[in-house]
Amino acid sequence: MTLANQLTLIRIVFIPLFVVVFYLPFGWAHFASAMIFSVAAITDWADGYVARKYDQSTPFGAFLDPVADKLMVVIALALLVELHATPWFTAPAIVIIGREIVISALREWMAELGERASVAVSYIGKIKTTLQMTALIVLLADLPFALFYWLGYITLYSAALLTLWSMILYLRAAWPFMRLK
């Protein structure tokens, strides 16, 4: 078990922990859940760094890392849709979750065709992930300051826009392989 894979597994273990803490009946619960989510988000960056720097990439890690990322984001969005029960929050959450499903299916299908590299993670995806994690941390913290509230929404909408843009780029890259016969 490589260090990179251990970091990914830690991220998965943090998911139920941040959910339980989120629902605790204390005023600090949302802030604490945001801090747990922050540590999990840092492990997302760290496992990739460790895997590349120390040549610890494994098939298990290649499978588990994106699963851990998607679970973390989708569960955080589900919690936040409940907390911020408005169409203004639900719309970008649907965009982000829908894109994750579409791109996961696309990558799996392209891998079956031997063309996985055509839909590899792009630089736009890394920016999108950074904005998305920032938005989720700020919104999970649920701080009573208008500045944080707006920062969370602005970064969430920015992430949703990059989500759509990156999905279009991935679909365009895969389009030549999608011809109907």
Secondary structure, 3 states (H helix, E strand, C coil): CCHHHHHHHHHHHHHHHHHHHHCCCCCCHHHHHHHHHHHHHHHHHHHHHHHHHCCCCCHHHHHHHHHHHHHHHHHHHHHHHHHCCCHHHHHHHHHHHHHHHHHHHHHHHHHHCCCHHHHCCCHHHHHHHHHHHHHHHHHHHCCCCHHHHHHHHHHHHHHHHHHHHHHHHHHHHHHHHCCCC
